[in-house]
Amino acid sequence: MTRFAPLTALAMILAAPAAAQDAQMADVEITATQLTPGIAVLFGRGGNIGVSYGEDGTVLIDDQFAPLTARIQAAIADLGAEPVRFLINTHWHGDHSGGNENFGEAGALILAHENVRIRMAENGAEGRTVPAVALPVVTYEDGLKLHLNGDTVHVIHMHNGHTDGDSIIWWENANVVHMGDLFFNGGSFPYIDRDSGGAVQGVVQAATRVIDMTDAETRIIPGHGPMATRADLIAYRDMIGALMGQVESAIAAGRTLEEIQAMNFPADYADREGGFISGEQFIGFIYESLTDPQTMEHHHDHGSSHEDGDDIH
């Protein structure tokens, strides 16, 4: 199993000289889809970007790669929005935080889970040195709320899923949720960054929590892939759960990882093959998650009150 291939490929992009990165991104177009008045999603290369804007300022959820910043800023301006006031990173990976330095220098206040700052500051982002201006200035453990543009924006930490620093963003009144890489909507199996505290169980728990707090009208922004509905998220959660059950049974029967991968459990989800993560790799993530569970974050878990926290107005 090529467990490290995804981050290796990402590291090659991020560690490349600026001129090489610019060349790699030269043909990338940033496109916008309006979800509700004042909320849009931007697609380009890397993680999907959420934009919330209005009289209280612009909130950006993730920022893709540094060479795309000017194009992202232009797309935001085309929406009629002001420059970014707040930037929230759903997690630390560079395809979601690569533009932090640019937006930080432009005056955005960066927010993220405490583990995002720790990983960016201590490890760098996939091999690159992260300057202080790119680091989150406001960090939290369980979550916080922003009261902006006529809505309550809940930023909620989800434990040990894609990484140990994942957050979802829920616009309560607009009924929109950004899930970051806790949700890969089609075209690929999920990526679980085991080296960053990720575990498949946490992805299932996060999906279940979002399912419980949404309805059929909710617009869901996945970390990668097209816009989604609650039904799409249910199918995603159930796919992961089914594969977990099959792997768990095989482990109980004494099967090795290689034997389990050869059983080709993901064959029923062939539409996800050919993407960022293969079925074989995902079975490896499940196997590791079941046989070597991640230790929960060092901070205290305050139960179901993750959405409670400091308010920002």
Buried (B, 14 or more C-beta within 10 A) or exposed (E): BEBEEBBEEBBEBBBBEEEEBBEBBEEBEBEBEEBBEBBBBBBBBBBBBBBBBBEBBBBBBBBBBBBBBEBBBEBBEEBEBBBBBBBBBBBBBBBBBBBBBBBBEBEBBBBBBBBBBBBBBEEBBBBBEBEEBBBBBBBBBBBBBBEBBEBBBBBBBBBBBBBBBBBBBBBBEBBBBBBBBBBBBBBBBBBBBBEBBBBBBBBBBBBBBBBEBBEEEBBBBBBBBBBBBBEBBBBBBEBBBBBBEBBBEBBEEEBEBEEBBEEEBBEEBEEBBEBBBBBBBBBBBBBBBBEEEBEBBEBEEEEEEBBBBEEBE
